[in-house]
Amino acid sequence: MNRKNSADAIFGSAAMAFFFAWTVGRLADARSGLAHRLSSLKVLVAIGTISYGLYVIHNFTRLMWPLVVERVPSAVVIPPALGFTALSFLLAIASWYLFEKPILKLKDRLAPR
């Protein structure tokens, strides 16, 4: 890799990270206007609820997809990227209802007072 590509990789990634950090900060701090309306959309709130599960699970779905196609032959017509995405969302939703939500309810009872 030459110096120009290295600099682009480093500073391009840093610029993107700062941009998304700024965007998330603006959305989190929004009290009115377009940013508030966007961050209040039910679909975005729902995705935010399962976002940790998506983060943890999404890399594993690439490994799991061939198993799904093997067991459900009709899934072979689904483009892999769509399959990974759908599987990630399904598993993240299951994780939220089966693990995360019940564990979050326990913290109130187990927290020191």
N, C-alpha and C positions, 0 to 999 in steps of 0.2 A: 504494500500500500504506500503510495507516495504521500508527501507532506500535505498537499492540498486536500486529498481525500481524508487524511487523518484529522485535519483541522475541521473539515466539514462535518465529519462524524461526531467529533467532540462538541463543537459549538452548535451544530445543528440540533443535536440531542438536548443540549443544555437550553437552547432557545425554546425548543418544543416543551421541555419540562417547565420552564418559567411561564410560558404561555398557558399551559393547562393548569398550573398552580394558581395563576392569576384568575383564570376563568372559574375554577372551582371556588376560589375565595370570593369572587364577585357574586356567584350564585348563592353561596352560603350566607352572605351578608345582605342579600337583597330583601328589602322590605316593601318595595313597590316597583312598578314598571315591568318591562318585558322580562328581565331576569327573574323577577319574582313569579310572574305568570308561568314561565318555562319550568322553573324548579318546583312549581306546585302542581304540575300535570300529574294525574294519577299514575300514568304509565311510568313516568320517570321516578316517582316516589316508590312504586313497586320494584323497579329495577334497583333503586338505591337500597331497598330493604334486603334484597338478595345479593347485593354486589360483592359482599365478602365471599359468599359461596361461589359465585362466578369466578372470582379471583383464584380461589383455592382449587376449584375443580377443572377449569377450562383446559389446562394442559393435559390432564388425564383423559379427556374425551377423545383426543386424537388416538390414543392407544386403545380406547374402548370401542371406537367406531367399527373397526373390522369385526369385532365380536358381535356387534349388533347386526351387521350385514350378514354374517354367517348364520345367525339364529333367526333373522327375519329377512328372508331372501328378497322380498319386495322392496326392502330399503336400499337395494343396489341402485335404484333409479334416482335416489336423492343425491344431489351433489354433496361431496364430502364436507365442504365448508358449511353448508346449510345443516347437515347432519350434526357436525361438531357443535354448532351454535345451539341447535334445538336440544341436543343432549345436555349441553352445559346448563341451559336454562331449566330443563326438567330436573336435573340433579340438584341444582342450586335451590330450586323451590322446595324439593323434598328435604334437603338439608335444613332449610329454614324452619319448616314445620315440624320435622322430626327431632332436630337437635338444637339449633340455635335458639328458637323461641322458648322451648321448655327450659333450657339452661339459663336464659336471661330472666325467666320468672323465678328461678331458684336464688338468684343473687340477692334479691330483696330479703329472703328468709335466712340466708347464710351469712350475710354481711354483718361484720361486728357493729355493735351499737354503742 
